[in-house]
Amino acid sequence: MWHRPYVETGLTTERCIKAIQVKPAGNAKAVVHHANSNVEVRNADGEYEDVGMLTEYAMGKWGEIAPEGVCRTLPANARIRWDIHLFPGGVGATAPGTVIEDNVVEIGIWLHPEGYEN
């Protein structure tokens, strides 16, 4: 099963990413196989286009921390396009062939203060 939602970032200015982490909330970790996220921005025609991968999650990944002095940008007015792969019945002791209600995948993005430059 695949889930492909879009989420607006709400940023009105370009910002530098300090760290990023994706994690399934609660028992959702038993059904989320992986979750990839890309950044999209509007082009001159007003259509969204992909500008690159934001991050990926796979079982066991903790997150990413940008090295000091590195500015990985998150553009203003961008949105995040998710590509989440789910095991329909879950795996392991948490979800032995059962359906996990309200499974949620969260993303945390820590930003450097405005004006931070590499």
PASEBA-1860 file (N, C-alpha, C; in nm, 3 decimals):
! residues 118
1> MWHRPYVE> 0.084/-0.117/0.000/0.000/0.000/0.000/0.089/0.125/0.000 ~ 0.042/0.227/-0.069/0.116/0.352/-0.079/0.027/0.467/-0.037 ~ 0.086/0.565/0.028/0.015/0.688/0.066/0.101/0.802/0.016 ~ 0.041/0.895/-0.060/0.119/1.002/-0.123/0.057/1.140/-0.097 ~ 0.062/1.186/0.028/0.006/1.318/0.059/0.105/1.432/0.028 ~ 0.051/1.553/0.029/0.129/1.676/0.014/0.108/1.760/0.139 ~ 0.215/1.826/0.185/0.207/1.910/0.304/0.279/2.041/0.276 ~ 0.210/2.152/0.297/0.273/2.284/0.281/0.369/2.307/0.398
9> TGLTTERC> 0.483/2.371/0.371/0.579/2.399/0.479/0.539/2.520/0.561 ~ 0.470/2.614/0.499/0.433/2.736/0.570/0.545/2.839/0.577 ~ 0.659/2.809/0.518/0.772/2.903/0.521/0.751/3.014/0.419 ~ 0.774/3.137/0.459/0.763/3.250/0.367/0.899/3.300/0.321 ~ 1.006/3.247/0.382/1.142/3.280/0.339/1.222/3.151/0.332 ~ 1.324/3.151/0.248/1.413/3.035/0.239/1.488/3.021/0.371 ~ 1.503/2.897/0.419/1.572/2.874/0.547/1.671/2.759/0.532 ~ 1.772/2.760/0.617/1.872/2.653/0.621/1.827/2.547/0.721
17> IKAIQVKP> 1.836/2.422/0.678/1.798/2.308/0.763/1.916/2.270/0.852 ~ 1.890/2.259/0.981/1.991/2.218/1.078/1.988/2.066/1.097 ~ 1.868/2.011/1.108/1.850/1.867/1.127/1.710/1.829/1.080 ~ 1.694/1.701/1.054/1.565/1.651/1.006/1.546/1.508/1.053 ~ 1.425/1.476/1.091/1.395/1.339/1.135/1.253/1.303/1.093 ~ 1.239/1.184/1.039/1.108/1.128/1.005/1.085/1.009/1.097 ~ 0.965/1.001/1.151/0.936/0.884/1.234/0.786/0.854/1.231 ~ 0.756/0.727/1.224/0.617/0.686/1.242/0.581/0.703/1.389
25> AGNAKAVV> 0.461/0.753/1.415/0.417/0.776/1.553/0.354/0.649/1.609 ~ 0.387/0.619/1.734/0.327/0.506/1.805/0.342/0.374/1.732 ~ 0.232/0.300/1.721/0.235/0.169/1.658/0.249/0.175/1.507 ~ 0.244/0.294/1.448/0.260/0.306/1.303/0.396/0.252/1.258 ~ 0.495/0.250/1.347/0.627/0.198/1.308/0.620/0.052/1.264 ~ 0.515/-0.018/1.302/0.500/-0.158/1.262/0.443/-0.172/1.121 ~ 0.390/-0.063/1.063/0.332/-0.073/0.930/0.405/0.011/0.825 ~ 0.490/0.105/0.867/0.562/0.190/0.771/0.693/0.122/0.733
33> HHANSNVE> 0.704/0.084/0.606/0.826/0.022/0.556/0.930/0.128/0.525 ~ 0.891/0.229/0.447/0.978/0.345/0.425/0.893/0.465/0.388 ~ 0.951/0.583/0.403/0.882/0.708/0.371/0.982/0.805/0.310 ~ 0.964/0.835/0.184/1.050/0.929/0.116/0.977/1.063/0.104 ~ 1.053/1.171/0.110/0.991/1.303/0.097/1.076/1.388/0.004 ~ 1.006/1.462/-0.082/1.069/1.553/-0.176/1.014/1.693/-0.156 ~ 1.091/1.791/-0.200/1.049/1.931/-0.193/1.002/1.973/-0.331 ~ 0.888/2.042/-0.333/0.835/2.095/-0.457/0.809/2.245/-0.441
41> VRNADGEY> 0.834/2.321/-0.548/0.803/2.463/-0.551/0.731/2.493/-0.683 ~ 0.660/2.604/-0.684/0.588/2.643/-0.806/0.685/2.703/-0.907 ~ 0.667/2.665/-1.033/0.748/2.723/-1.140/0.679/2.847/-1.195 ~ 0.732/2.905/-1.302/0.678/3.028/-1.359/0.534/3.011/-1.408 ~ 0.494/2.889/-1.440/0.357/2.863/-1.487/0.261/2.834/-1.371 ~ 0.313/2.837/-1.247/0.228/2.812/-1.131/0.210/2.664/-1.098 ~ 0.280/2.577/-1.170/0.272/2.433/-1.144/0.384/2.392/-1.049 ~ 0.354/2.297/-0.961/0.458/2.248/-0.871/0.556/2.161/-0.948
49> EDVGMLTE> 0.684/2.176/-0.915/0.787/2.089/-0.973/0.884/2.048/-0.863 ~ 0.937/1.929/-0.878/1.028/1.870/-0.781/1.162/1.941/-0.788 ~ 1.216/1.982/-0.671/1.349/2.044/-0.668/1.450/1.957/-0.592 ~ 1.406/1.841/-0.546/1.501/1.749/-0.485/1.446/1.677/-0.363 ~ 1.518/1.574/-0.325/1.478/1.494/-0.210/1.502/1.569/-0.080 ~ 1.407/1.561/0.010/1.424/1.620/0.143/1.493/1.518/0.233 ~ 1.433/1.401/0.249/1.494/1.295/0.328/1.419/1.166/0.303 ~ 1.470/1.059/0.361/1.401/0.931/0.354/1.404/0.866/0.491
57> YAMGKWGE> 1.303/0.785/0.514/1.298/0.707/0.637/1.290/0.561/0.598 ~ 1.365/0.480/0.667/1.354/0.335/0.659/1.365/0.284/0.802 ~ 1.307/0.170/0.828/1.306/0.116/0.964/1.446/0.122/1.023 ~ 1.459/0.188/1.138/1.586/0.197/1.208/1.662/0.326/1.187 ~ 1.623/0.409/1.089/1.696/0.534/1.066/1.656/0.636/1.173 ~ 1.756/0.706/1.226/1.732/0.802/1.334/1.710/0.943/1.284 ~ 1.770/0.982/1.174/1.756/1.119/1.124/1.888/1.169/1.067 ~ 1.892/1.297/1.038/2.011/1.357/0.977/2.042/1.489/1.046
65> IAPEGVCR> 2.170/1.515/1.068/2.216/1.643/1.122/2.312/1.702/1.019 ~ 2.286/1.826/0.977/2.375/1.891/0.881/2.505/1.929/0.951 ~ 2.618/1.906/0.886/2.745/1.947/0.946/2.748/2.098/0.970 ~ 2.822/2.140/1.070/2.835/2.282/1.101/2.886/2.355/0.977 ~ 2.825/2.468/0.948/2.865/2.548/0.834/2.799/2.510/0.703 ~ 2.716/2.407/0.704/2.646/2.363/0.583/2.505/2.418/0.584 ~ 2.464/2.478/0.473/2.328/2.530/0.460/2.256/2.449/0.353 ~ 2.176/2.357/0.396/2.089/2.282/0.306/1.955/2.356/0.310
73> TLPANARI> 1.913/2.412/0.199/1.800/2.504/0.202/1.665/2.436/0.185 ~ 1.567/2.498/0.250/1.426/2.465/0.231/1.364/2.593/0.175 ~ 1.322/2.590/0.047/1.275/2.713/-0.017/1.147/2.770/0.045 ~ 1.129/2.899/0.026/1.004/2.965/0.067/0.889/2.908/-0.016 ~ 0.772/2.903/0.044/0.648/2.862/-0.023/0.656/2.722/-0.085 ~ 0.738/2.637/-0.028/0.753/2.501/-0.078/0.649/2.410/-0.014 ~ 0.635/2.293/-0.073/0.554/2.189/-0.011/0.634/2.060/-0.013 ~ 0.596/1.969/0.076/0.661/1.839/0.086/0.569/1.736/0.023
81> RWDIHLFP> 0.626/1.659/-0.069/0.552/1.549/-0.133/0.601/1.419/-0.073 ~ 0.511/1.347/-0.009/0.544/1.220/0.056/0.520/1.102/-0.038 ~ 0.597/0.999/-0.017/0.578/0.870/-0.084/0.601/0.765/0.024 ~ 0.492/0.725/0.090/0.501/0.637/0.207/0.454/0.497/0.170 ~ 0.539/0.400/0.193/0.507/0.260/0.166/0.469/0.192/0.297 ~ 0.351/0.132/0.298/0.297/0.069/0.418/0.280/-0.081/0.399 ~ 0.309/-0.157/0.504/0.270/-0.298/0.506/0.122/-0.300/0.545 ~ 0.034/-0.353/0.462/-0.109/-0.345/0.493/-0.150/-0.412/0.623
89> GGVGATAP> -0.081/-0.516/0.665/-0.119/-0.585/0.787/-0.021/-0.571/0.899 ~ 0.084/-0.495/0.879/0.183/-0.478/0.984/0.278/-0.595/0.993 ~ 0.382/-0.576/1.070/0.483/-0.679/1.092/0.524/-0.678/1.238 ~ 0.574/-0.787/1.285/0.628/-0.794/1.420/0.523/-0.806/1.527 ~ 0.568/-0.803/1.651/0.481/-0.825/1.766/0.379/-0.713/1.785 ~ 0.412/-0.591/1.740/0.321/-0.478/1.758/0.197/-0.491/1.671 ~ 0.212/-0.550/1.553/0.101/-0.558/1.459/0.105/-0.691/1.385 ~ 0.078/-0.801/1.451/0.087/-0.933/1.386/-0.031/-0.957/1.292
97> GTVIEDNV> -0.027/-0.896/1.174/-0.132/-0.915/1.075/-0.258/-0.836/1.105 ~ -0.248/-0.733/1.188/-0.365/-0.652/1.221/-0.355/-0.515/1.154 ~ -0.465/-0.442/1.155/-0.468/-0.308/1.099/-0.436/-0.208/1.210 ~ -0.347/-0.115/1.181/-0.312/-0.010/1.276/-0.398/0.111/1.243 ~ -0.486/0.148/1.333/-0.571/0.265/1.314/-0.491/0.393/1.334 ~ -0.526/0.495/1.259/-0.467/0.628/1.275/-0.314/0.627/1.269 ~ -0.256/0.548/1.178/-0.111/0.550/1.170/-0.067/0.682/1.108 ~ 0.037/0.738/1.166/0.083/0.871/1.130/0.235/0.867/1.110
105> VEIGIWLH> 0.281/0.937/1.008/0.424/0.956/0.987/0.451/1.104/1.009 ~ 0.543/1.134/1.100/0.575/1.272/1.135/0.712/1.309/1.080 ~ 0.729/1.438/1.051/0.860/1.488/1.012/0.892/1.607/1.102 ~ 1.013/1.606/1.155/1.060/1.719/1.233/1.174/1.785/1.157 ~ 1.163/1.915/1.137/1.267/1.989/1.066/1.314/2.101/1.158 ~ 1.439/2.094/1.198/1.499/2.197/1.281/1.570/2.295/1.187 ~ 1.539/2.422/1.200/1.595/2.524/1.112/1.696/2.611/1.186 ~ 1.798/2.654/1.113/1.889/2.755/1.167/1.813/2.886/1.176
113> PEGYEN> 1.859/2.978/1.261/1.793/3.110/1.270/1.794/3.178/1.134 ~ 1.695/3.263/1.111/1.693/3.340/0.986/1.822/3.417/0.972 ~ 1.873/3.423/0.851/1.999/3.494/0.826/2.123/3.405/0.834 ~ 2.105/3.279/0.879/2.220/3.187/0.887/2.271/3.161/0.746 ~ 2.402/3.167/0.730/2.464/3.139/0.601/2.581/3.045/0.622 ~ 2.609/2.966/0.520/2.723/2.875/0.530/2.849/2.944/0.490
END
